[in-house]
Amino acid sequence: MEKQVPEFRDIKSWAVEDRPREKLLLKGKSALSDAELIAILLGTGTTTISAVDLAKQILQTSNYNLHELARISVKDLMKIKGIGEAKAITIAAALELGRRRKESEPDEKPRITSSADVFDNIKAELMDIPHEEFWVLLLNRANRVTKKKQISLGGVAGTVADPKIIFKLALEELASGVILAHNHPSGNLTASQADIDLTKKLKEGGKLLDIQVLDHLIIAGKKYFSFADDGLL
């Protein structure tokens, strides 16, 4: 009796939402399995199996353990049918990047409990520069800083902060709260009417998006002014 060979279906014939690259774009990277992520690195499979099935074979060599897979050499990866030098190097490089990312992560994200904590977190960026810059700190629900980002850079007399850019960043990072900060190179810690109006606009906008504006610091050298401490929020 003739042996039946399973039908090979190229990834291009799959439903769009099931293709690894398209699935990542539609559902986000967390929705992909380890095999699907490796398949994206591979790019292509062979004439008989898809990139996803080839990725599953790679994972089988390490009992589906990524830590074990990272220990496999390029030469050993190349022993798997369908894995040439370029694919093996790509996999090894990706796993090494993952290891380095883990090593570079701080043990714990800084927690903000006061305006002094904000100042300590942002002073290195704003304390001694001769021009104005506007920065935001993004916080999670535990009030820990998840990201610090420059929003704008201006001259000696001022800079413009666009609320759309601030909230776009906050939404992308799924922030629960934001803290605003900018510097006054003149050394004047007084909040201008423009500073007050912008803070009020951002606070009102944040309510609609369920993103709380927690504070706004004006930094002048080693001193700072806090909107929250002064009752302006």
C-alpha positions as CSV (number, residue, x, y, z in Angstrom):
1,M,0.0,0.0,0.0
2,E,1.4,3.4,-1.0
3,K,2.4,5.6,1.9
4,Q,0.4,8.8,2.1
5,V,2.5,12.0,2.3
6,P,0.9,14.8,4.3
7,E,0.0,17.7,2.1
8,F,2.3,20.7,2.5
9,R,0.6,24.1,2.7
10,D,2.8,27.1,2.2
11,I,2.3,29.9,4.8
12,K,1.1,32.2,1.9
13,S,-1.9,30.0,1.6
14,W,-2.9,30.4,5.3
15,A,-5.5,32.8,6.5
16,V,-3.9,36.3,6.9
17,E,-4.4,36.3,10.7
18,D,-2.6,33.0,11.0
19,R,0.6,34.0,9.2
20,P,3.2,34.9,11.8
21,R,4.1,38.4,10.4
22,E,0.6,39.4,9.8
23,K,-0.5,37.9,13.1
24,L,2.1,40.0,14.9
25,L,0.8,43.2,13.2
26,L,-2.8,42.4,13.9
27,K,-2.6,40.9,17.4
28,G,0.7,42.0,18.8
29,K,3.9,40.1,19.5
30,S,2.6,38.5,22.7
31,A,0.0,36.6,20.7
32,L,2.6,34.6,18.8
33,S,4.0,31.2,20.0
34,D,7.8,30.6,20.3
35,A,7.6,28.7,17.0
36,E,5.9,31.6,15.2
37,L,8.5,34.1,16.4
38,I,11.3,31.8,15.3
39,A,9.5,31.4,12.0
40,I,9.7,35.1,11.4
41,L,13.4,35.0,12.0
42,L,13.8,32.1,9.5
43,G,11.8,33.9,6.9
44,T,11.2,30.8,4.8
45,G,10.8,27.1,5.4
46,T,11.8,24.4,2.9
47,T,10.1,22.9,-0.2
48,T,8.4,20.4,2.1
49,I,7.7,22.2,5.4
50,S,6.7,25.7,6.4
51,A,8.8,28.1,8.4
52,V,6.6,27.4,11.4
53,D,7.1,23.6,11.2
54,L,10.8,24.1,10.8
55,A,10.8,26.3,13.8
56,K,9.0,23.6,15.8
57,Q,11.8,21.2,14.8
58,I,14.4,23.6,16.1
59,L,12.5,23.9,19.4
60,Q,12.3,20.1,19.7
61,T,16.1,20.0,19.8
62,S,16.0,21.9,23.1
63,N,12.8,20.3,24.5
64,Y,11.0,23.6,23.8
65,N,13.2,25.4,26.3
66,L,14.6,28.7,25.0
67,H,17.4,28.8,27.6
68,E,18.6,25.5,26.3
69,L,18.2,26.6,22.7
70,A,20.4,29.6,23.4
71,R,23.2,27.1,24.4
72,I,23.1,25.3,21.0
73,S,25.9,26.3,18.7
74,V,25.5,27.6,15.2
75,K,27.1,24.4,13.9
76,D,24.6,22.2,15.8
77,L,21.7,24.3,14.5
78,M,23.0,23.7,11.0
79,K,22.6,20.0,11.5
80,I,18.8,20.5,11.3
81,K,17.6,20.0,7.7
82,G,16.6,23.3,6.2
83,I,18.8,25.4,8.5
84,G,21.8,26.9,6.7
85,E,24.4,29.2,8.1
86,A,22.4,32.4,7.7
87,K,19.4,31.1,9.5
88,A,21.5,29.6,12.3
89,I,23.3,32.8,12.8
90,T,20.0,34.8,12.8
91,I,18.6,32.5,15.6
92,A,21.8,32.7,17.6
93,A,21.9,36.5,17.3
94,A,18.2,36.9,18.4
95,L,18.7,34.7,21.4
96,E,21.9,36.6,22.4
97,L,20.0,39.9,22.1
98,G,17.3,38.5,24.4
99,R,20.0,37.6,26.9
100,R,21.6,41.0,26.8
101,R,18.3,42.7,27.2
102,K,17.6,40.7,30.4
103,E,21.0,41.6,31.8
104,S,20.5,45.3,31.0
105,E,17.1,45.6,32.7
106,P,17.1,47.3,36.1
107,D,16.1,45.1,39.0
108,E,13.2,47.3,39.8
109,K,11.6,50.3,38.1
110,P,11.9,53.5,40.3
111,R,8.7,54.2,42.2
112,I,7.5,57.8,42.5
113,T,6.0,58.8,45.9
114,S,6.8,62.5,45.9
115,S,8.0,65.5,43.8
116,A,11.5,64.8,45.2
117,D,11.4,61.4,43.6
118,V,10.5,63.0,40.3
119,F,13.4,65.5,40.6
120,D,15.9,62.7,41.4
121,N,14.7,60.8,38.3
122,I,14.8,63.6,35.8
123,K,17.4,66.1,37.1
124,A,20.3,64.5,35.1
125,E,18.4,65.4,31.9
126,L,17.3,69.0,32.8
127,M,19.5,70.4,35.5
128,D,22.4,72.0,33.6
129,I,21.4,72.5,30.0
130,P,21.4,76.1,28.5
131,H,18.1,75.6,26.6
132,E,14.6,74.5,27.5
133,E,13.5,70.9,27.1
134,F,10.2,69.2,27.9
135,W,10.1,65.7,29.2
136,V,7.5,63.2,30.4
137,L,7.7,60.3,32.8
138,L,5.2,57.5,32.2
139,L,4.0,55.5,35.2
140,N,2.1,52.3,35.7
141,R,-0.6,51.7,38.3
142,A,2.0,51.1,41.0
143,N,3.5,54.6,40.2
144,R,6.7,53.0,38.9
145,V,8.4,54.7,36.0
146,T,8.1,52.7,32.8
147,K,9.5,55.2,30.4
148,K,11.2,58.6,30.3
149,K,11.0,60.6,27.1
150,Q,12.0,64.0,25.7
151,I,8.9,65.6,24.0
152,S,10.4,68.8,22.7
153,L,13.6,70.9,22.6
154,G,13.5,74.7,22.4
155,G,15.6,77.8,22.9
156,V,16.6,79.8,25.9
157,A,13.1,81.4,26.4
158,G,10.8,78.4,25.8
159,T,9.8,75.2,24.2
160,V,6.4,73.8,22.9
161,A,4.9,70.6,24.2
162,D,2.2,69.1,22.0
163,P,-0.5,67.3,24.0
164,K,-1.2,65.0,21.1
165,I,2.4,63.7,21.2
166,I,2.3,63.2,24.9
167,F,-0.9,61.3,25.0
168,K,0.1,59.2,21.9
169,L,3.2,58.1,23.7
170,A,1.2,57.4,26.9
171,L,-1.4,55.3,25.1
172,E,1.3,53.4,23.2
173,E,3.0,52.5,26.5
174,L,-0.3,51.8,28.3
175,A,0.6,54.3,31.0
176,S,-1.7,54.9,33.9
177,G,-0.2,58.2,34.8
178,V,2.2,60.9,33.4
179,I,4.4,63.4,35.1
180,L,5.5,66.5,33.1
181,A,8.9,68.2,33.5
182,H,10.7,71.1,31.9
183,N,13.5,73.4,32.8
184,H,14.0,77.2,33.0
185,P,17.6,78.0,32.1
186,S,17.1,81.5,33.5
187,G,16.9,80.0,37.0
188,N,13.4,81.4,37.5
189,L,11.1,78.8,39.2
190,T,7.9,80.8,38.6
191,A,5.3,79.0,36.5
192,S,4.3,81.1,33.5
193,Q,0.7,81.4,32.4
194,A,1.6,79.2,29.4
195,D,2.9,76.5,31.8
196,I,-0.3,76.7,33.9
197,D,-2.6,76.6,30.8
198,L,-0.7,73.6,29.3
199,T,-0.9,71.7,32.6
200,K,-4.6,72.3,32.9
201,K,-5.2,71.3,29.3
202,L,-3.3,68.0,29.8
203,K,-5.0,67.2,33.0
204,E,-8.4,67.6,31.4
205,G,-7.4,65.6,28.4
206,G,-6.0,62.9,30.6
207,K,-9.4,62.4,32.4
208,L,-11.0,61.5,29.1
209,L,-8.3,58.8,28.4
210,D,-8.1,57.6,32.0
211,I,-4.5,58.8,32.2
212,Q,-3.8,60.9,35.3
213,V,-1.5,63.9,35.2
214,L,0.2,63.5,38.5
215,D,2.6,66.5,38.6
216,H,4.5,69.0,36.6
217,L,8.0,70.0,37.6
218,I,9.8,73.2,36.6
219,I,13.5,72.6,37.1
220,A,16.1,75.4,37.5
221,G,19.5,74.1,38.4
222,K,19.4,72.2,41.7
223,K,16.0,73.6,42.6
224,Y,12.5,72.7,41.4
225,F,8.9,73.9,41.5
226,S,6.1,71.2,41.8
227,F,2.6,72.0,40.6
228,A,1.2,69.2,42.8
229,D,3.0,70.5,45.9
230,D,1.8,74.0,45.3
231,G,-1.9,72.9,44.8
232,L,-2.0,73.7,41.1
233,L,-3.2,70.3,40.0
